[in-house]
Amino acid sequence: MTDELKPCPFCGEPGIYVNENGIADDIDRLLVSCNDVHCMSERIKFPKYQWQSRPIEDALRAEIARLKYNFKHCRPSDPSLEEDDFHD
């Protein structure tokens, strides 16, 4: 597992390591907050395991991957459906 923090779940900006007094040094990496001062979560400090936990997003990514795989390996029964209709 990578040590890179996921982006803020509210605004998408990078997360930063913090401690009770502000930005954390390399030794004290227990809490995470949003780096955007305008974000609603900027003043909240989350434990790293909570910040990194995105079960709904992970489940949706897995479902999208499954659907893309299934689409790639089947032929649509409706000739009006084009493959380009299903790309991101």
C-alpha positions in Angstrom: 0.0 0.0 0.0 1.3 3.4 -0.9 2.0 6.1 1.7 0.5 8.8 -0.5 -2.6 10.5 0.9 -5.9 10.4 -1.0 -7.4 13.7 -2.0 -10.0 15.4 0.2 -13.3 13.6 -0.1 -15.1 16.9 -0.1 -13.2 19.2 -2.4 -10.5 17.0 -4.1 -7.6 19.0 -2.9 -4.5 17.2 -1.4 -4.5 16.0 2.1 -1.7 16.9 4.5 -0.4 15.4 7.7 -1.1 17.5 10.7 -0.8 17.2 14.5 -2.8 19.0 17.2 -0.7 22.2 16.7 -0.7 22.4 12.9 1.4 20.8 10.2 3.2 17.7 11.3 6.8 16.9 10.9 8.0 13.6 9.4 7.9 11.8 12.7 4.3 12.8 13.8 2.0 11.5 11.0 -1.1 10.5 12.9 -3.7 13.0 11.7 -4.7 14.2 8.2 -6.6 17.4 7.1 -7.4 19.1 3.8 -4.9 21.6 2.6 -7.5 24.0 1.2 -8.4 26.7 3.7 -11.8 27.2 2.0 -12.8 23.5 2.4 -15.4 22.6 5.0 -13.1 19.8 6.3 -9.9 22.0 6.5 -10.5 22.5 10.3 -11.2 18.9 11.0 -8.3 16.5 11.7 -9.0 12.9 10.7 -7.0 9.8 11.7 -5.1 8.6 8.6 -7.1 5.3 8.4 -10.3 7.2 8.2 -9.0 9.7 5.6 -7.7 6.9 3.4 -10.9 4.7 3.8 -13.2 5.2 0.8 -15.3 2.1 0.7 -18.1 3.5 -1.6 -15.6 4.9 -4.1 -13.6 1.6 -4.1 -16.8 -0.4 -4.6 -17.9 1.9 -7.5 -14.4 1.6 -9.2 -14.6 -2.2 -8.9 -18.1 -2.2 -10.4 -17.1 0.2 -13.3 -14.1 -2.1 -14.0 -16.4 -5.2 -14.0 -18.9 -3.5 -16.4 -16.2 -2.3 -18.8 -14.8 -5.8 -18.9 -18.2 -7.3 -19.6 -18.9 -4.7 -22.3 -15.6 -5.4 -24.0 -16.3 -9.1 -24.1 -19.8 -9.1 -25.4 -21.8 -7.8 -28.5 -24.7 -5.5 -27.9 -27.9 -7.0 -29.1 -29.1 -3.5 -30.1 -27.3 -2.4 -33.3 -27.9 1.2 -32.4 -25.5 0.9 -29.5 -22.0 2.0 -30.4 -18.9 1.3 -28.4 -18.2 5.0 -28.2 -21.4 5.5 -26.3 -19.9 3.8 -23.3 -16.5 5.5 -22.9 -15.6 8.0 -20.3 
